[in-house]
Amino acid sequence: MQKGERADLAVAGAEFAVRVTPRARVASCVLEDGVWKIAVNAPPEDGRANAAVAAALAHVLGVAKGRVVLVRGASSRDKRFRLE
């Protein structure tokens, strides 16, 4: 996906369900049945994968990284992010 390709979803207060694959060979970000499936190269240690997922989601939505906040699922593959 190109940067800002899903800018139509970038509404303040919107929440996004995310399924994460850490340590993926190829990073990707796909919206499938209302759930973002995001694969990142970062390992799930010290919050690095969470930060990479937030950055990827922000990139696709075309917003600043600081606007994407993890709401639930810090140590789970299924996460919930909110756009501030």
N, C-alpha and C positions, 0 to 999 in steps of 0.2 A: 504494500500500500504506500501511496505517496503521502508526504507530510500534509496534514490537514484534510485528508481525503474524506474523513467522516466528521467534518466540522459541523454538520447539521445536528450532531448529537451533543455538541459542546454547550450545554445549558447549565448554568450555575445551579447546584443542588442535585443534579442528576447523579444517580448511582449506577454503577456498572458491575455486573457479575463477571468474574474472571477465573479461568482455569489455567494454572501455570505449569509449565514444564521447564524446570531449571536444568542447567548443564546440557542444553540442547546443542547439537552440532550446528544447526542453522537457526538463527533467530527469525521469528515470524509473529505475525499478529493478524488473526482472522476473527471476524464476527460470524458466529454460527448459532442459529436458533436463539438469539438474544444473549448469548454468552460469548465473551471475548476469550479466545484461546490464544494465549501468548507464550511463546517459547523464547527463553533467554539463555545466553551463554554463561551467565553468572551462576556460581554455586549458591546453594541455600544456606549460607553461613554469614553470620553477623549482619543480616538484613540486606546483603548485596543483591540477592535475587529480587527482593521486594522493591528495592530502589530501581533496578533495571526494568522491572515490569511497569512501575509508575512512569518512568521515563519513556518507555515504548508506547504506553497508552496516551500520554501527553503528546507525543510526536504524531501519532495517528489522528488525534482529535485536533491538533493544531493549536494547543495551548501551552502555557509555561509549565514546567515540571512541578513547580511549587503549588499549582492549583489542584493537582491530583493527590488526594489524601486516602491512605489506607484506613478503612473503617472496621473491617473484620477479617480474620483469617491470617494473622501475621505468620503463623507457623504451619498453615495448611496450604494445600494446592488450590483449594477453592477459596477465593478472596472476594471482597467487596470494596470497591473504591468509590469515592464521591468527588465530584468536581466542585471546588469552592469558587 
